[in-house]
Amino acid sequence: MKLPMTGGCVCGAVRYEITHAPIRVYACHCTDCQRVTTSAFSIGVSVPGEAFRVTGKELQPVPGGVTEGGRAKTRWVCPDCGIWLCGGVKLGTEPPGYTRHVRGGTLDDTSWLRPTLHLFTRSKQPWVILPEDATVYEAAPPRA
């Protein structure tokens, strides 16, 4: 992995740059991520909010499900091709210390991605085999 990291949507209307090494790379096995990605899990890259900069068209919010605690989740997508680029609060409104979760598959270079944290494994597909050295949570990890 080389900084800055770059990525974007399929159509090229939205590009981004990440200027800080990731805090973590995780795989979310929740049923919302399975449904939205049409896959077995979603790979996320957690970075400091101030390290994520978007250029091009403004991302549009779409519903992303509801957390177990009842909070509505927001996915931020390209307004043209609909690709899910990140989640969380609206870009530019991040509070200090905020962590942005970027969709790993939208990076230009995905060769280095290796999730070391697996979330919501209680709903993982039975054929998914988790690495022995991974940190695993049946649901969401405890808040720090």
GUGU-267182 format. One record per residue (C-alpha): residue number from 1; residue in one letter; x, y, z. Coordinates in steps of 0.001 Angstrom, whole numbers, plus 500000, padded with zeros to 6 digits. Layout:
<atoms>
 num residuo     c1     c2     c3
 NUM       a      X      Y      Z
...
</atoms>
This chain:
<atoms>
 num residuo     c1     c2     c3
   1       m 500000 500000 500000
   2       k 501343 503377 498961
   3       l 500121 506806 500081
   4       p 498241 508643 498924
   5       m 495761 505928 497999
   6       t 493288 506750 495270
   7       g 489990 505340 494153
   8       g 486608 506140 492725
   9       c 483401 504936 491197
  10       v 482933 502880 488028
  11       c 482006 505782 485740
  12       g 484757 508132 486942
  13       a 482432 510959 488022
  14       v 483730 510675 491605
  15       r 487359 510230 492615
  16       y 488934 510230 496044
  17       e 492281 510340 497771
  18       i 493279 508902 501154
  19       t 496311 510569 502716
  20       h 496687 508510 505916
  21       a 497404 504829 506469
  22       p 494263 502850 507291
  23       i 493288 502362 510912
  24       r 491925 498931 509996
  25       v 490696 496798 507133
  26       y 487615 494760 507948
  27       a 485046 492449 506416
  28       c 481432 492953 507421
  29       h 479294 489841 507081
  30       c 475980 491473 508087
  31       t 472947 490778 505953
  32       d 472690 494462 504930
  33       c 476226 494350 503459
  34       q 475488 491025 501786
  35       r 472355 492456 500187
  36       v 473901 495786 499122
  37       t 477063 494242 497644
  38       t 475285 491162 496273
  39       s 478141 489198 497799
  40       a 479063 487328 500983
  41       f 480554 490368 502724
  42       s 481748 493925 502277
  43       i 485362 495019 502732
  44       g 485833 498307 504535
  45       v 488900 500473 505024
  46       s 488711 502711 508088
  47       v 490615 505992 507801
  48       p 490642 509279 509728
  49       g 487841 511481 508389
  50       e 490218 514325 507504
  51       a 492351 511928 505407
  52       f 489525 511239 502903
  53       r 489078 513830 500122
  54       v 486573 513568 497280
  55       t 486752 515298 493899
  56       g 484273 515346 491055
  57       k 480546 515089 491577
  58       e 478997 515378 495031
  59       l 478180 512053 496656
  60       q 474502 511344 497232
  61       p 473043 509719 500369
  62       v 471015 506529 500165
  63       p 469563 504423 502984
  64       g 471944 501764 504241
  65       g 469778 499899 506727
  66       v 469435 500309 510475
  67       t 471940 499367 513165
  68       e 470970 497020 515996
  69       g 470834 500147 518174
  70       g 468220 501704 515875
  71       r 470456 504280 514147
  72       a 469849 504746 510425
  73       k 472933 503982 508333
  74       t 473777 506151 505331
  75       r 475666 504990 502266
  76       w 477276 507647 500061
  77       v 477115 506824 496353
  78       c 478062 508300 492992
  79       p 475056 510237 491651
  80       d 475650 508833 488145
  81       c 476575 505138 488494
  82       g 475336 504499 492039
  83       i 478550 502883 493286
  84       w 478799 502836 497100
  85       l 482016 504648 498047
  86       c 481734 505191 501807
  87       g 479404 505391 504742
  88       g 478810 507705 507670
  89       v 478073 511365 508148
  90       k 477984 513799 505230
  91       l 481436 514638 503933
  92       g 482677 517908 505367
  93       t 480631 517531 508577
  94       e 482919 515056 510371
  95       p 483487 515810 514052
  96       p 487072 515778 515366
  97       g 488455 512253 515586
  98       y 485867 510873 513154
  99       t 486608 507619 511311
 100       r 485402 507254 507709
 101       h 484657 503779 506341
 102       v 485578 503507 502661
 103       r 484530 500562 500496
 104       g 487685 498587 499796
 105       g 486705 497512 496294
 106       t 486612 501130 495131
 107       l 490373 501593 495616
 108       d 492490 501722 492468
 109       d 494932 499229 494023
 110       t 493194 496474 495987
 111       s 496146 494071 495946
 112       w 497140 494859 499536
 113       l 493678 494511 501095
 114       r 493551 491833 503771
 115       p 490808 492108 506381
 116       t 492126 491375 509863
 117       l 488800 492120 511555
 118       h 485550 490288 510775
 119       l 482213 491711 511958
 120       f 478743 490152 512198
 121       t 480118 486670 511668
 122       r 476908 485196 513089
 123       s 475412 485874 509635
 124       k 478447 484987 507515
 125       q 477956 482482 504743
 126       p 478834 478962 505917
 127       w 481441 478478 503165
 128       v 483453 481557 504269
 129       i 486506 480400 506229
 130       l 487958 483045 508513
 131       p 491738 483326 508981
 132       e 492949 481892 512300
 133       d 494751 485128 513193
 134       a 491724 487370 512543
 135       t 489853 489296 515211
 136       v 486274 488050 515025
 137       y 483019 489463 516413
 138       e 479643 487775 516141
 139       a 478053 491248 515947
 140       a 479436 494784 516190
 141       p 482660 495228 518165
 142       p 482328 496913 521551
 143       r 482600 500703 521468
 144       a 485834 502090 522885
</atoms>
